[in-house]
């Protein structure tokens, strides 16, 4: 069960109610969730391959700046040239899919097809740093490109929390 205050924070971060949240996968240094773990299928049964979903708008904005800098193109080029990096990225993909399959099993859901994307373009492309950073925050040390992007980010939390959610109290 996810704490209602965490769900309220995530809703404020996203500007909409979150869907399929299983857990808070990582907390920002400010204390709020910044990555949630989502079920591999939404309540209506539709596939949701993004197991680790980055929710913090400050982090997302900083990552967007990295993406627009051409970092993903440089990462993609290195992926094609460095077999050790490619193997580490493939291992990150396999970790992601295994965790997603385990989440499906725990939720009593049909797992997603193995050929379905994992996240961020893994294992062949570098497509979305948001997803790769979310994976690295949730599972430190597993995603080489997520780690590189995370290391390149400013301290997005330094000027305070991204939102100030309030949870309505019951009677």
Protein Blocks (a to p, Z undefined) as FASTA:
>chain_A
ZZfklmmmmmmmnopacehiabdfbdcfkopafbdcddfbdfkopacfblbacfbfklmm
mmmmmmmnommmmmmmmmmmmmklmmmmmmmmmmmmmmmmmmmmmnopacddfklcfeeh
iakbcfblklmmmmmmmmghkammlmmmmmmpccfklnopfbdcdddddZZ
